[in-house]
Amino acid sequence: TSTAGVIAVQGDVSEHASALKAAANAHDETVEVVEIRESGIVPECDVLLLPGGESTTISRLLREEAIAPEIRDHVAAGKPVLATCAGLIVAARDAGDDRVETLDLLDVTVERNAFGRQKDSFEASLDVVGLDEPFPAVFIRAPAIGEVGDAEVLSSIDGRPVAVRDGPVVGTAFHPELTGDHRIHDLAFFDARNNR
Ligand code: GLN
């Protein structure tokens, strides 16, 4: 049994827990999901999930609760992280917004709310590197990825990257937990490819 920590200072958690369990199950593994709201728990986790929400609030709480350095240590030790939507913003190198103190886990810049007002939320069927069939992706006030440094683009929409991998860290601009399809969690955490 591995331990998956879901950062739960703000934002959605339960759908990610379901997707994590389904992905583990598909590999005949079990996973214990713990919610993280304070420091001291991240060091016990094998994998971490940084969910959506409001990136300004999440980054502030991660700093106030002294969780931010623990997440950086987790990645420095080569352990997997999946960062989605606001989580991607917080994990980026630069979010182009002074109110977001990024963790710099992914060598990318992001633009918050990049898909505009008319398209506040939408669904798209995405080709993703490593997946055989398109992934049903839900975008909610989603960021787009701008500059990509030393990271691999896994998926793009209208020429803009929306999923990337940088070593043990996978980031998605969309919400992979909302469609009952656990393949992104699988790709980030349980797939043999993440042991490259
Ligand atoms: N728009 C939010 C932000 O910039 C992210 C939205 C989300 O996580 N669904 O923080």
Boltz pocket constraint, residues with backbone or C-beta under 6 A from the ligand:
constraints:
  - pocket:
      binder: B
      contacts: [[A, 51], [A, 52], [A, 53], [A, 54], [A, 55], [A, 56], [A, 84], [A, 85], [A, 86], [A, 87], [A, 89], [A, 112], [A, 113], [A, 140], [A, 141], [A, 142], [A, 143]]
      max_distance: 6.0
